[in-house]
Amino acid sequence: MVLYLIWFLSSFLPATLPSSTSHPPAWVPWVYPISSLALEVKLFLFNGIATHTRKGQNFWDHLSENNVTYIFIPSGDVNELESQNIVPGPNTNLDCLKIIAMSGSPPLPKNYNFLLNKVKKDLFVGSVYGSTELLATFSAINLNIPAYACESQAPALGVDLHCFDSKGNSVVGQRGEMVVTAPTPSFPMYLWGDENNERMREAYFSKYGTGVWCQNDDGYFNPETKGFSIIGRSDNMLKQYGDTMSPDEIYLAIDHIKELKDYICVCQDSVCDDPRNILFVEMKKGCTFTHKIKKSIKQSIQQELSPISVPEVIMEVPGIPRNVNNKRMESLVKKIVMTNTIPEVTNIRNPDCLRYFCDIPEIVNYK
Ligand SMILES: *[C@@H]1O[C@H](CO)[C@@H](O)[C@H](O)[C@H]1NC(C)=O
């Protein structure tokens, strides 16, 4: 089940709105918007599946009936709405709806196209980058400046957000790691049961030294727009033939292939050989992983990225592990690929699929 959080703004739209993401109760969004009540914002909380339709009423009808002005929605759910073609009907009145903010995972260009072409032309569509650990966002929506597809417009108030190269220099116009270089009120003070703050220091403050918060997200500040985009997790980087990239680039390249239900790509390091990338795909019900599908995956990656980006191994699995926030679990799959054993995991939705990543001769024999 997917939970939604939709915000209903009563009489005004503050220039900077807090934002949040969806999914299980106790997750950040259910706590985060409470302070908006102090601004006389009415909250409309939607606990359900966005693609669910009943008696001819769909997701957009709920928004219309409740005069929702601003919605927060995970970009993954916008994908779902698009793939099932769930659009406002001829009698759905979305006059009230002004802003859609996407978050949860980096939004895709097609998410913007869908919202602006199929939902409502006159909409402000933004992208928000945040963090569960902070119970807050790093970026904000600003109605006074333009929003560009797939970019967050600006750092949130009080967040000293930078993009660091590997030496720890703040860079613009160059891919790097997103960091926060000065304390913000939302930083956690302690992690549960973490005596002497050791785990926290190790997890968030070890890479660039004390005082620089780093949560392993790769990003890019655009010198022209002054906005920034998140490319993916820096700890899940793919390496092959000397080329480094994020799995999200592969996902973007193959996303349009209709027969694929899901996919995950990880790098397999080797002792004697070069690292190589492995793409696991899950087929939609009724579709078979044929030679033709494999070829079209290769072609798409070749065209969208480059010939050397095509993963050396492309194979089918019955399921792709997703965590409770519905994110793909690349580092878990990488661990299994590297050790052929399943580590202990707690935050996974579908643990049954993990065994299919073990004992694959093609992987185990690559030493
Ligand atoms: C939505 O707006 C209409 C028109 O102003 C009003 O009649 C209706 O009661 C509103 N609905 C809610 C749930 O506030």
The ligand as an ORCA input file, in Angstrom:
! r2SCAN-3c Opt
* xyz 0 1
  C     -14.626     23.472     -2.879
  O     -14.979     24.702     -3.459
  C     -16.349     24.799     -3.821
  C     -16.543     26.092     -4.571
  O     -16.032     27.151     -3.861
  C     -17.220     24.665     -2.573
  O     -18.584     24.705     -2.938
  C     -16.894     23.343     -1.887
  O     -17.608     23.252     -0.668
  C     -15.409     23.223     -1.611
  N     -15.115     21.871     -1.104
  C     -14.428     21.665      0.023
  C     -14.230     20.235      0.417
  O     -13.970     22.553      0.683
*
